[in-house]
Amino acid sequence: MGTAVKIPFKGTAQQKSELYKVIEENANVRGALMTVLQKAQDIYGYLPIQVQEMIADGLGLPLEDIYGVVTFYAQFSLYPRGRNIVSVCMGTACYVKGAGDLYNDLCERLKIKDGECTPDGKWSLDACRCVGACGLAPLIIINGDPYGRISVSDIAEILKKYD
């Protein structure tokens, strides 16, 4: 498996302006952190430390509090997301039927691991909890498209659909 690639933060002046507008609109609203984080992720696509610092400064909160919320909730990502998002269900039924092998193959094939994005920005990979489609185990989801009852030998053909 490849080494994790650090993708530099590339925020634009327009994104920064949009974020500061959101922060300003919510600066005096009690409990607005989740709203600000959600809108920040909509603006940037993820929540790198640079964005968390802007939010902490703008809302007058410790960076540790921001980071704690971002890392607690699965809806937030610390890393850029690829154009194609691959999720491997690791719920019990999927895992028992080979999801671990699917995940390992995807890690090797894409040269990334959980939560990472390929350097070209094409793919990101997540291991997720049960998605409630146990009858289709093992299951992967690519950009919302489910692929169930698959094996490692099916992965190359499935990925080709997203090239």
Chimera marker file (.cmm) of the C-alpha trace (Angstrom):
<marker_set name="trace">
<marker id="1" x="0.000" y="0.000" z="0.000" r="1" g="1" b="0" radius="0.5"/>
<marker id="2" x="1.237" y="3.531" z="-0.772" r="1" g="1" b="0" radius="0.5"/>
<marker id="3" x="2.166" y="6.168" z="1.713" r="1" g="1" b="0" radius="0.5"/>
<marker id="4" x="-0.516" y="8.707" z="2.603" r="1" g="1" b="0" radius="0.5"/>
<marker id="5" x="-0.266" y="11.662" z="0.257" r="1" g="1" b="0" radius="0.5"/>
<marker id="6" x="-0.601" y="15.081" z="1.817" r="1" g="1" b="0" radius="0.5"/>
<marker id="7" x="-2.667" y="17.272" z="-0.468" r="1" g="1" b="0" radius="0.5"/>
<marker id="8" x="-1.953" y="20.946" z="0.188" r="1" g="1" b="0" radius="0.5"/>
<marker id="9" x="-4.805" y="23.226" z="1.210" r="1" g="1" b="0" radius="0.5"/>
<marker id="10" x="-5.919" y="25.324" z="-1.757" r="1" g="1" b="0" radius="0.5"/>
<marker id="11" x="-8.615" y="27.602" z="-0.394" r="1" g="1" b="0" radius="0.5"/>
<marker id="12" x="-9.574" y="30.575" z="-2.556" r="1" g="1" b="0" radius="0.5"/>
<marker id="13" x="-10.277" y="34.163" z="-1.562" r="1" g="1" b="0" radius="0.5"/>
<marker id="14" x="-13.923" y="33.638" z="-2.556" r="1" g="1" b="0" radius="0.5"/>
<marker id="15" x="-14.234" y="30.596" z="-0.282" r="1" g="1" b="0" radius="0.5"/>
<marker id="16" x="-12.657" y="32.523" z="2.583" r="1" g="1" b="0" radius="0.5"/>
<marker id="17" x="-15.090" y="35.403" z="2.021" r="1" g="1" b="0" radius="0.5"/>
<marker id="18" x="-18.064" y="32.991" z="1.987" r="1" g="1" b="0" radius="0.5"/>
<marker id="19" x="-16.862" y="31.350" z="5.203" r="1" g="1" b="0" radius="0.5"/>
<marker id="20" x="-16.389" y="34.659" z="7.006" r="1" g="1" b="0" radius="0.5"/>
<marker id="21" x="-19.907" y="35.689" z="5.951" r="1" g="1" b="0" radius="0.5"/>
<marker id="22" x="-21.300" y="32.455" z="7.473" r="1" g="1" b="0" radius="0.5"/>
<marker id="23" x="-19.277" y="33.013" z="10.643" r="1" g="1" b="0" radius="0.5"/>
<marker id="24" x="-20.460" y="36.609" z="10.917" r="1" g="1" b="0" radius="0.5"/>
<marker id="25" x="-24.120" y="35.574" z="10.464" r="1" g="1" b="0" radius="0.5"/>
<marker id="26" x="-23.764" y="33.001" z="13.255" r="1" g="1" b="0" radius="0.5"/>
<marker id="27" x="-21.276" y="34.665" z="15.606" r="1" g="1" b="0" radius="0.5"/>
<marker id="28" x="-23.896" y="35.527" z="18.224" r="1" g="1" b="0" radius="0.5"/>
<marker id="29" x="-26.153" y="32.512" z="17.718" r="1" g="1" b="0" radius="0.5"/>
<marker id="30" x="-25.929" y="30.083" z="20.604" r="1" g="1" b="0" radius="0.5"/>
<marker id="31" x="-25.135" y="26.550" z="19.458" r="1" g="1" b="0" radius="0.5"/>
<marker id="32" x="-24.329" y="27.583" z="15.885" r="1" g="1" b="0" radius="0.5"/>
<marker id="33" x="-21.093" y="25.608" z="15.595" r="1" g="1" b="0" radius="0.5"/>
<marker id="34" x="-22.674" y="22.657" z="13.762" r="1" g="1" b="0" radius="0.5"/>
<marker id="35" x="-24.337" y="24.999" z="11.268" r="1" g="1" b="0" radius="0.5"/>
<marker id="36" x="-21.061" y="26.824" z="10.632" r="1" g="1" b="0" radius="0.5"/>
<marker id="37" x="-19.147" y="23.554" z="10.216" r="1" g="1" b="0" radius="0.5"/>
<marker id="38" x="-21.734" y="22.157" z="7.802" r="1" g="1" b="0" radius="0.5"/>
<marker id="39" x="-21.693" y="25.303" z="5.693" r="1" g="1" b="0" radius="0.5"/>
<marker id="40" x="-17.880" y="25.431" z="5.804" r="1" g="1" b="0" radius="0.5"/>
<marker id="41" x="-17.725" y="21.865" z="4.512" r="1" g="1" b="0" radius="0.5"/>
<marker id="42" x="-20.187" y="22.808" z="1.759" r="1" g="1" b="0" radius="0.5"/>
<marker id="43" x="-17.874" y="25.685" z="0.801" r="1" g="1" b="0" radius="0.5"/>
<marker id="44" x="-14.562" y="23.805" z="0.901" r="1" g="1" b="0" radius="0.5"/>
<marker id="45" x="-15.668" y="20.184" z="0.483" r="1" g="1" b="0" radius="0.5"/>
<marker id="46" x="-13.845" y="19.215" z="3.689" r="1" g="1" b="0" radius="0.5"/>
<marker id="47" x="-12.600" y="20.786" z="6.939" r="1" g="1" b="0" radius="0.5"/>
<marker id="48" x="-8.804" y="21.048" z="6.982" r="1" g="1" b="0" radius="0.5"/>
<marker id="49" x="-7.070" y="22.574" z="9.986" r="1" g="1" b="0" radius="0.5"/>
<marker id="50" x="-6.810" y="25.943" z="8.209" r="1" g="1" b="0" radius="0.5"/>
<marker id="51" x="-10.612" y="26.159" z="7.960" r="1" g="1" b="0" radius="0.5"/>
<marker id="52" x="-11.028" y="24.992" z="11.556" r="1" g="1" b="0" radius="0.5"/>
<marker id="53" x="-8.652" y="27.770" z="12.671" r="1" g="1" b="0" radius="0.5"/>
<marker id="54" x="-10.715" y="30.395" z="10.815" r="1" g="1" b="0" radius="0.5"/>
<marker id="55" x="-13.879" y="29.104" z="12.481" r="1" g="1" b="0" radius="0.5"/>
<marker id="56" x="-12.260" y="29.014" z="15.924" r="1" g="1" b="0" radius="0.5"/>
<marker id="57" x="-11.000" y="32.589" z="15.537" r="1" g="1" b="0" radius="0.5"/>
<marker id="58" x="-14.279" y="33.830" z="14.084" r="1" g="1" b="0" radius="0.5"/>
<marker id="59" x="-16.471" y="32.275" z="16.758" r="1" g="1" b="0" radius="0.5"/>
<marker id="60" x="-14.038" y="32.862" z="19.622" r="1" g="1" b="0" radius="0.5"/>
<marker id="61" x="-13.840" y="29.151" z="20.450" r="1" g="1" b="0" radius="0.5"/>
<marker id="62" x="-10.782" y="27.035" z="21.239" r="1" g="1" b="0" radius="0.5"/>
<marker id="63" x="-9.445" y="25.138" z="18.223" r="1" g="1" b="0" radius="0.5"/>
<marker id="64" x="-9.599" y="21.955" z="20.319" r="1" g="1" b="0" radius="0.5"/>
<marker id="65" x="-13.383" y="22.315" z="20.577" r="1" g="1" b="0" radius="0.5"/>
<marker id="66" x="-13.733" y="22.701" z="16.819" r="1" g="1" b="0" radius="0.5"/>
<marker id="67" x="-11.460" y="19.729" z="16.142" r="1" g="1" b="0" radius="0.5"/>
<marker id="68" x="-13.322" y="17.616" z="18.700" r="1" g="1" b="0" radius="0.5"/>
<marker id="69" x="-16.646" y="18.186" z="16.954" r="1" g="1" b="0" radius="0.5"/>
<marker id="70" x="-15.196" y="17.652" z="13.470" r="1" g="1" b="0" radius="0.5"/>
<marker id="71" x="-13.598" y="14.339" z="14.428" r="1" g="1" b="0" radius="0.5"/>
<marker id="72" x="-16.609" y="13.118" z="16.413" r="1" g="1" b="0" radius="0.5"/>
<marker id="73" x="-19.230" y="13.386" z="13.661" r="1" g="1" b="0" radius="0.5"/>
<marker id="74" x="-18.900" y="11.117" z="10.629" r="1" g="1" b="0" radius="0.5"/>
<marker id="75" x="-20.498" y="13.729" z="8.364" r="1" g="1" b="0" radius="0.5"/>
<marker id="76" x="-17.326" y="15.832" z="8.533" r="1" g="1" b="0" radius="0.5"/>
<marker id="77" x="-14.122" y="15.081" z="6.659" r="1" g="1" b="0" radius="0.5"/>
<marker id="78" x="-10.613" y="16.284" z="7.484" r="1" g="1" b="0" radius="0.5"/>
<marker id="79" x="-9.428" y="15.373" z="4.001" r="1" g="1" b="0" radius="0.5"/>
<marker id="80" x="-10.466" y="16.296" z="0.480" r="1" g="1" b="0" radius="0.5"/>
<marker id="81" x="-12.974" y="13.967" z="-1.095" r="1" g="1" b="0" radius="0.5"/>
<marker id="82" x="-12.422" y="12.429" z="-4.502" r="1" g="1" b="0" radius="0.5"/>
<marker id="83" x="-14.747" y="12.884" z="-7.450" r="1" g="1" b="0" radius="0.5"/>
<marker id="84" x="-15.646" y="9.235" z="-6.888" r="1" g="1" b="0" radius="0.5"/>
<marker id="85" x="-16.389" y="8.258" z="-3.303" r="1" g="1" b="0" radius="0.5"/>
<marker id="86" x="-16.102" y="4.550" z="-2.548" r="1" g="1" b="0" radius="0.5"/>
<marker id="87" x="-17.628" y="3.297" z="0.698" r="1" g="1" b="0" radius="0.5"/>
<marker id="88" x="-17.212" y="-0.281" z="1.856" r="1" g="1" b="0" radius="0.5"/>
<marker id="89" x="-19.878" y="-1.450" z="4.297" r="1" g="1" b="0" radius="0.5"/>
<marker id="90" x="-18.158" y="-3.093" z="7.247" r="1" g="1" b="0" radius="0.5"/>
<marker id="91" x="-21.322" y="-4.065" z="9.103" r="1" g="1" b="0" radius="0.5"/>
<marker id="92" x="-21.429" y="-7.586" z="10.500" r="1" g="1" b="0" radius="0.5"/>
<marker id="93" x="-23.196" y="-9.244" z="7.545" r="1" g="1" b="0" radius="0.5"/>
<marker id="94" x="-20.921" y="-7.580" z="4.990" r="1" g="1" b="0" radius="0.5"/>
<marker id="95" x="-17.796" y="-8.250" z="6.987" r="1" g="1" b="0" radius="0.5"/>
<marker id="96" x="-18.631" y="-11.927" z="7.462" r="1" g="1" b="0" radius="0.5"/>
<marker id="97" x="-19.236" y="-12.263" z="3.711" r="1" g="1" b="0" radius="0.5"/>
<marker id="98" x="-15.900" y="-10.731" z="2.677" r="1" g="1" b="0" radius="0.5"/>
<marker id="99" x="-16.063" y="-6.937" z="2.973" r="1" g="1" b="0" radius="0.5"/>
<marker id="100" x="-12.606" y="-6.926" z="4.563" r="1" g="1" b="0" radius="0.5"/>
<marker id="101" x="-11.154" y="-8.518" z="1.422" r="1" g="1" b="0" radius="0.5"/>
<marker id="102" x="-12.968" y="-5.953" z="-0.755" r="1" g="1" b="0" radius="0.5"/>
<marker id="103" x="-11.623" y="-3.116" z="1.376" r="1" g="1" b="0" radius="0.5"/>
<marker id="104" x="-8.050" y="-4.459" z="1.307" r="1" g="1" b="0" radius="0.5"/>
<marker id="105" x="-8.189" y="-4.874" z="-2.470" r="1" g="1" b="0" radius="0.5"/>
<marker id="106" x="-9.476" y="-1.310" z="-2.906" r="1" g="1" b="0" radius="0.5"/>
<marker id="107" x="-6.705" y="0.024" z="-0.636" r="1" g="1" b="0" radius="0.5"/>
<marker id="108" x="-4.074" y="-1.729" z="-2.756" r="1" g="1" b="0" radius="0.5"/>
<marker id="109" x="-5.690" y="-0.878" z="-6.082" r="1" g="1" b="0" radius="0.5"/>
<marker id="110" x="-6.236" y="2.825" z="-5.268" r="1" g="1" b="0" radius="0.5"/>
<marker id="111" x="-3.102" y="3.107" z="-3.077" r="1" g="1" b="0" radius="0.5"/>
<marker id="112" x="-5.048" y="4.880" z="-0.316" r="1" g="1" b="0" radius="0.5"/>
<marker id="113" x="-6.667" y="3.908" z="2.957" r="1" g="1" b="0" radius="0.5"/>
<marker id="114" x="-9.730" y="4.936" z="4.933" r="1" g="1" b="0" radius="0.5"/>
<marker id="115" x="-10.552" y="8.627" z="4.647" r="1" g="1" b="0" radius="0.5"/>
<marker id="116" x="-7.891" y="9.367" z="2.055" r="1" g="1" b="0" radius="0.5"/>
<marker id="117" x="-8.086" y="10.746" z="-1.454" r="1" g="1" b="0" radius="0.5"/>
<marker id="118" x="-5.879" y="9.779" z="-4.399" r="1" g="1" b="0" radius="0.5"/>
<marker id="119" x="-3.357" y="12.470" z="-5.408" r="1" g="1" b="0" radius="0.5"/>
<marker id="120" x="-5.228" y="13.067" z="-8.669" r="1" g="1" b="0" radius="0.5"/>
<marker id="121" x="-8.460" y="13.763" z="-6.748" r="1" g="1" b="0" radius="0.5"/>
<marker id="122" x="-10.289" y="10.981" z="-8.569" r="1" g="1" b="0" radius="0.5"/>
<marker id="123" x="-11.017" y="8.540" z="-5.717" r="1" g="1" b="0" radius="0.5"/>
<marker id="124" x="-11.598" y="8.573" z="-1.999" r="1" g="1" b="0" radius="0.5"/>
<marker id="125" x="-12.204" y="5.528" z="0.161" r="1" g="1" b="0" radius="0.5"/>
<marker id="126" x="-14.202" y="5.022" z="3.344" r="1" g="1" b="0" radius="0.5"/>
<marker id="127" x="-14.974" y="2.021" z="5.496" r="1" g="1" b="0" radius="0.5"/>
<marker id="128" x="-18.471" y="2.660" z="6.814" r="1" g="1" b="0" radius="0.5"/>
<marker id="129" x="-20.823" y="1.117" z="9.343" r="1" g="1" b="0" radius="0.5"/>
<marker id="130" x="-23.851" y="-0.928" z="8.396" r="1" g="1" b="0" radius="0.5"/>
<marker id="131" x="-25.929" y="0.734" z="5.689" r="1" g="1" b="0" radius="0.5"/>
<marker id="132" x="-28.940" y="-1.531" z="6.244" r="1" g="1" b="0" radius="0.5"/>
<marker id="133" x="-28.629" y="-3.561" z="3.049" r="1" g="1" b="0" radius="0.5"/>
<marker id="134" x="-27.574" y="-6.800" z="4.710" r="1" g="1" b="0" radius="0.5"/>
<marker id="135" x="-29.311" y="-8.913" z="2.077" r="1" g="1" b="0" radius="0.5"/>
<marker id="136" x="-26.830" y="-7.562" z="-0.486" r="1" g="1" b="0" radius="0.5"/>
<marker id="137" x="-23.738" y="-8.386" z="1.582" r="1" g="1" b="0" radius="0.5"/>
<marker id="138" x="-20.951" y="-7.695" z="0.906" r="1" g="1" b="0" radius="0.5"/>
<marker id="139" x="-21.700" y="-4.221" z="-0.373" r="1" g="1" b="0" radius="0.5"/>
<marker id="140" x="-19.739" y="-1.267" z="-1.685" r="1" g="1" b="0" radius="0.5"/>
<marker id="141" x="-21.234" y="2.068" z="-2.660" r="1" g="1" b="0" radius="0.5"/>
<marker id="142" x="-19.684" y="4.357" z="-5.264" r="1" g="1" b="0" radius="0.5"/>
<marker id="143" x="-21.167" y="7.850" z="-5.531" r="1" g="1" b="0" radius="0.5"/>
<marker id="144" x="-24.389" y="6.532" z="-4.060" r="1" g="1" b="0" radius="0.5"/>
<marker id="145" x="-24.591" y="3.538" z="-6.428" r="1" g="1" b="0" radius="0.5"/>
<marker id="146" x="-24.774" y="0.241" z="-4.492" r="1" g="1" b="0" radius="0.5"/>
<marker id="147" x="-22.920" y="-2.877" z="-5.650" r="1" g="1" b="0" radius="0.5"/>
<marker id="148" x="-23.952" y="-5.921" z="-3.679" r="1" g="1" b="0" radius="0.5"/>
<marker id="149" x="-23.044" y="-9.576" z="-3.528" r="1" g="1" b="0" radius="0.5"/>
<marker id="150" x="-19.694" y="-8.849" z="-5.140" r="1" g="1" b="0" radius="0.5"/>
<marker id="151" x="-16.254" y="-10.365" z="-4.801" r="1" g="1" b="0" radius="0.5"/>
<marker id="152" x="-12.740" y="-9.023" z="-5.280" r="1" g="1" b="0" radius="0.5"/>
<marker id="153" x="-12.820" y="-10.255" z="-8.884" r="1" g="1" b="0" radius="0.5"/>
<marker id="154" x="-15.688" y="-7.799" z="-9.629" r="1" g="1" b="0" radius="0.5"/>
<marker id="155" x="-13.934" y="-4.651" z="-8.417" r="1" g="1" b="0" radius="0.5"/>
<marker id="156" x="-11.861" y="-3.800" z="-11.521" r="1" g="1" b="0" radius="0.5"/>
<marker id="157" x="-14.923" y="-3.916" z="-13.774" r="1" g="1" b="0" radius="0.5"/>
<marker id="158" x="-16.981" y="-1.811" z="-11.361" r="1" g="1" b="0" radius="0.5"/>
<marker id="159" x="-14.276" y="0.856" z="-11.059" r="1" g="1" b="0" radius="0.5"/>
<marker id="160" x="-13.999" y="1.104" z="-14.866" r="1" g="1" b="0" radius="0.5"/>
<marker id="161" x="-17.542" y="2.525" z="-14.944" r="1" g="1" b="0" radius="0.5"/>
<marker id="162" x="-16.213" y="5.638" z="-13.161" r="1" g="1" b="0" radius="0.5"/>
<marker id="163" x="-13.086" y="6.263" z="-15.264" r="1" g="1" b="0" radius="0.5"/>
<link id1="1" id2="2" r="1" g="1" b="0" radius="0.2"/>
<link id1="2" id2="3" r="1" g="1" b="0" radius="0.2"/>
<link id1="3" id2="4" r="1" g="1" b="0" radius="0.2"/>
<link id1="4" id2="5" r="1" g="1" b="0" radius="0.2"/>
<link id1="5" id2="6" r="1" g="1" b="0" radius="0.2"/>
<link id1="6" id2="7" r="1" g="1" b="0" radius="0.2"/>
<link id1="7" id2="8" r="1" g="1" b="0" radius="0.2"/>
<link id1="8" id2="9" r="1" g="1" b="0" radius="0.2"/>
<link id1="9" id2="10" r="1" g="1" b="0" radius="0.2"/>
<link id1="10" id2="11" r="1" g="1" b="0" radius="0.2"/>
<link id1="11" id2="12" r="1" g="1" b="0" radius="0.2"/>
<link id1="12" id2="13" r="1" g="1" b="0" radius="0.2"/>
<link id1="13" id2="14" r="1" g="1" b="0" radius="0.2"/>
<link id1="14" id2="15" r="1" g="1" b="0" radius="0.2"/>
<link id1="15" id2="16" r="1" g="1" b="0" radius="0.2"/>
<link id1="16" id2="17" r="1" g="1" b="0" radius="0.2"/>
<link id1="17" id2="18" r="1" g="1" b="0" radius="0.2"/>
<link id1="18" id2="19" r="1" g="1" b="0" radius="0.2"/>
<link id1="19" id2="20" r="1" g="1" b="0" radius="0.2"/>
<link id1="20" id2="21" r="1" g="1" b="0" radius="0.2"/>
<link id1="21" id2="22" r="1" g="1" b="0" radius="0.2"/>
<link id1="22" id2="23" r="1" g="1" b="0" radius="0.2"/>
<link id1="23" id2="24" r="1" g="1" b="0" radius="0.2"/>
<link id1="24" id2="25" r="1" g="1" b="0" radius="0.2"/>
<link id1="25" id2="26" r="1" g="1" b="0" radius="0.2"/>
<link id1="26" id2="27" r="1" g="1" b="0" radius="0.2"/>
<link id1="27" id2="28" r="1" g="1" b="0" radius="0.2"/>
<link id1="28" id2="29" r="1" g="1" b="0" radius="0.2"/>
<link id1="29" id2="30" r="1" g="1" b="0" radius="0.2"/>
<link id1="30" id2="31" r="1" g="1" b="0" radius="0.2"/>
<link id1="31" id2="32" r="1" g="1" b="0" radius="0.2"/>
<link id1="32" id2="33" r="1" g="1" b="0" radius="0.2"/>
<link id1="33" id2="34" r="1" g="1" b="0" radius="0.2"/>
<link id1="34" id2="35" r="1" g="1" b="0" radius="0.2"/>
<link id1="35" id2="36" r="1" g="1" b="0" radius="0.2"/>
<link id1="36" id2="37" r="1" g="1" b="0" radius="0.2"/>
<link id1="37" id2="38" r="1" g="1" b="0" radius="0.2"/>
<link id1="38" id2="39" r="1" g="1" b="0" radius="0.2"/>
<link id1="39" id2="40" r="1" g="1" b="0" radius="0.2"/>
<link id1="40" id2="41" r="1" g="1" b="0" radius="0.2"/>
<link id1="41" id2="42" r="1" g="1" b="0" radius="0.2"/>
<link id1="42" id2="43" r="1" g="1" b="0" radius="0.2"/>
<link id1="43" id2="44" r="1" g="1" b="0" radius="0.2"/>
<link id1="44" id2="45" r="1" g="1" b="0" radius="0.2"/>
<link id1="45" id2="46" r="1" g="1" b="0" radius="0.2"/>
<link id1="46" id2="47" r="1" g="1" b="0" radius="0.2"/>
<link id1="47" id2="48" r="1" g="1" b="0" radius="0.2"/>
<link id1="48" id2="49" r="1" g="1" b="0" radius="0.2"/>
<link id1="49" id2="50" r="1" g="1" b="0" radius="0.2"/>
<link id1="50" id2="51" r="1" g="1" b="0" radius="0.2"/>
<link id1="51" id2="52" r="1" g="1" b="0" radius="0.2"/>
<link id1="52" id2="53" r="1" g="1" b="0" radius="0.2"/>
<link id1="53" id2="54" r="1" g="1" b="0" radius="0.2"/>
<link id1="54" id2="55" r="1" g="1" b="0" radius="0.2"/>
<link id1="55" id2="56" r="1" g="1" b="0" radius="0.2"/>
<link id1="56" id2="57" r="1" g="1" b="0" radius="0.2"/>
<link id1="57" id2="58" r="1" g="1" b="0" radius="0.2"/>
<link id1="58" id2="59" r="1" g="1" b="0" radius="0.2"/>
<link id1="59" id2="60" r="1" g="1" b="0" radius="0.2"/>
<link id1="60" id2="61" r="1" g="1" b="0" radius="0.2"/>
<link id1="61" id2="62" r="1" g="1" b="0" radius="0.2"/>
<link id1="62" id2="63" r="1" g="1" b="0" radius="0.2"/>
<link id1="63" id2="64" r="1" g="1" b="0" radius="0.2"/>
<link id1="64" id2="65" r="1" g="1" b="0" radius="0.2"/>
<link id1="65" id2="66" r="1" g="1" b="0" radius="0.2"/>
<link id1="66" id2="67" r="1" g="1" b="0" radius="0.2"/>
<link id1="67" id2="68" r="1" g="1" b="0" radius="0.2"/>
<link id1="68" id2="69" r="1" g="1" b="0" radius="0.2"/>
<link id1="69" id2="70" r="1" g="1" b="0" radius="0.2"/>
<link id1="70" id2="71" r="1" g="1" b="0" radius="0.2"/>
<link id1="71" id2="72" r="1" g="1" b="0" radius="0.2"/>
<link id1="72" id2="73" r="1" g="1" b="0" radius="0.2"/>
<link id1="73" id2="74" r="1" g="1" b="0" radius="0.2"/>
<link id1="74" id2="75" r="1" g="1" b="0" radius="0.2"/>
<link id1="75" id2="76" r="1" g="1" b="0" radius="0.2"/>
<link id1="76" id2="77" r="1" g="1" b="0" radius="0.2"/>
<link id1="77" id2="78" r="1" g="1" b="0" radius="0.2"/>
<link id1="78" id2="79" r="1" g="1" b="0" radius="0.2"/>
<link id1="79" id2="80" r="1" g="1" b="0" radius="0.2"/>
<link id1="80" id2="81" r="1" g="1" b="0" radius="0.2"/>
<link id1="81" id2="82" r="1" g="1" b="0" radius="0.2"/>
<link id1="82" id2="83" r="1" g="1" b="0" radius="0.2"/>
<link id1="83" id2="84" r="1" g="1" b="0" radius="0.2"/>
<link id1="84" id2="85" r="1" g="1" b="0" radius="0.2"/>
<link id1="85" id2="86" r="1" g="1" b="0" radius="0.2"/>
<link id1="86" id2="87" r="1" g="1" b="0" radius="0.2"/>
<link id1="87" id2="88" r="1" g="1" b="0" radius="0.2"/>
<link id1="88" id2="89" r="1" g="1" b="0" radius="0.2"/>
<link id1="89" id2="90" r="1" g="1" b="0" radius="0.2"/>
<link id1="90" id2="91" r="1" g="1" b="0" radius="0.2"/>
<link id1="91" id2="92" r="1" g="1" b="0" radius="0.2"/>
<link id1="92" id2="93" r="1" g="1" b="0" radius="0.2"/>
<link id1="93" id2="94" r="1" g="1" b="0" radius="0.2"/>
<link id1="94" id2="95" r="1" g="1" b="0" radius="0.2"/>
<link id1="95" id2="96" r="1" g="1" b="0" radius="0.2"/>
<link id1="96" id2="97" r="1" g="1" b="0" radius="0.2"/>
<link id1="97" id2="98" r="1" g="1" b="0" radius="0.2"/>
<link id1="98" id2="99" r="1" g="1" b="0" radius="0.2"/>
<link id1="99" id2="100" r="1" g="1" b="0" radius="0.2"/>
<link id1="100" id2="101" r="1" g="1" b="0" radius="0.2"/>
<link id1="101" id2="102" r="1" g="1" b="0" radius="0.2"/>
<link id1="102" id2="103" r="1" g="1" b="0" radius="0.2"/>
<link id1="103" id2="104" r="1" g="1" b="0" radius="0.2"/>
<link id1="104" id2="105" r="1" g="1" b="0" radius="0.2"/>
<link id1="105" id2="106" r="1" g="1" b="0" radius="0.2"/>
<link id1="106" id2="107" r="1" g="1" b="0" radius="0.2"/>
<link id1="107" id2="108" r="1" g="1" b="0" radius="0.2"/>
<link id1="108" id2="109" r="1" g="1" b="0" radius="0.2"/>
<link id1="109" id2="110" r="1" g="1" b="0" radius="0.2"/>
<link id1="110" id2="111" r="1" g="1" b="0" radius="0.2"/>
<link id1="111" id2="112" r="1" g="1" b="0" radius="0.2"/>
<link id1="112" id2="113" r="1" g="1" b="0" radius="0.2"/>
<link id1="113" id2="114" r="1" g="1" b="0" radius="0.2"/>
<link id1="114" id2="115" r="1" g="1" b="0" radius="0.2"/>
<link id1="115" id2="116" r="1" g="1" b="0" radius="0.2"/>
<link id1="116" id2="117" r="1" g="1" b="0" radius="0.2"/>
<link id1="117" id2="118" r="1" g="1" b="0" radius="0.2"/>
<link id1="118" id2="119" r="1" g="1" b="0" radius="0.2"/>
<link id1="119" id2="120" r="1" g="1" b="0" radius="0.2"/>
<link id1="120" id2="121" r="1" g="1" b="0" radius="0.2"/>
<link id1="121" id2="122" r="1" g="1" b="0" radius="0.2"/>
<link id1="122" id2="123" r="1" g="1" b="0" radius="0.2"/>
<link id1="123" id2="124" r="1" g="1" b="0" radius="0.2"/>
<link id1="124" id2="125" r="1" g="1" b="0" radius="0.2"/>
<link id1="125" id2="126" r="1" g="1" b="0" radius="0.2"/>
<link id1="126" id2="127" r="1" g="1" b="0" radius="0.2"/>
<link id1="127" id2="128" r="1" g="1" b="0" radius="0.2"/>
<link id1="128" id2="129" r="1" g="1" b="0" radius="0.2"/>
<link id1="129" id2="130" r="1" g="1" b="0" radius="0.2"/>
<link id1="130" id2="131" r="1" g="1" b="0" radius="0.2"/>
<link id1="131" id2="132" r="1" g="1" b="0" radius="0.2"/>
<link id1="132" id2="133" r="1" g="1" b="0" radius="0.2"/>
<link id1="133" id2="134" r="1" g="1" b="0" radius="0.2"/>
<link id1="134" id2="135" r="1" g="1" b="0" radius="0.2"/>
<link id1="135" id2="136" r="1" g="1" b="0" radius="0.2"/>
<link id1="136" id2="137" r="1" g="1" b="0" radius="0.2"/>
<link id1="137" id2="138" r="1" g="1" b="0" radius="0.2"/>
<link id1="138" id2="139" r="1" g="1" b="0" radius="0.2"/>
<link id1="139" id2="140" r="1" g="1" b="0" radius="0.2"/>
<link id1="140" id2="141" r="1" g="1" b="0" radius="0.2"/>
<link id1="141" id2="142" r="1" g="1" b="0" radius="0.2"/>
<link id1="142" id2="143" r="1" g="1" b="0" radius="0.2"/>
<link id1="143" id2="144" r="1" g="1" b="0" radius="0.2"/>
<link id1="144" id2="145" r="1" g="1" b="0" radius="0.2"/>
<link id1="145" id2="146" r="1" g="1" b="0" radius="0.2"/>
<link id1="146" id2="147" r="1" g="1" b="0" radius="0.2"/>
<link id1="147" id2="148" r="1" g="1" b="0" radius="0.2"/>
<link id1="148" id2="149" r="1" g="1" b="0" radius="0.2"/>
<link id1="149" id2="150" r="1" g="1" b="0" radius="0.2"/>
<link id1="150" id2="151" r="1" g="1" b="0" radius="0.2"/>
<link id1="151" id2="152" r="1" g="1" b="0" radius="0.2"/>
<link id1="152" id2="153" r="1" g="1" b="0" radius="0.2"/>
<link id1="153" id2="154" r="1" g="1" b="0" radius="0.2"/>
<link id1="154" id2="155" r="1" g="1" b="0" radius="0.2"/>
<link id1="155" id2="156" r="1" g="1" b="0" radius="0.2"/>
<link id1="156" id2="157" r="1" g="1" b="0" radius="0.2"/>
<link id1="157" id2="158" r="1" g="1" b="0" radius="0.2"/>
<link id1="158" id2="159" r="1" g="1" b="0" radius="0.2"/>
<link id1="159" id2="160" r="1" g="1" b="0" radius="0.2"/>
<link id1="160" id2="161" r="1" g="1" b="0" radius="0.2"/>
<link id1="161" id2="162" r="1" g="1" b="0" radius="0.2"/>
<link id1="162" id2="163" r="1" g="1" b="0" radius="0.2"/>
</marker_set>
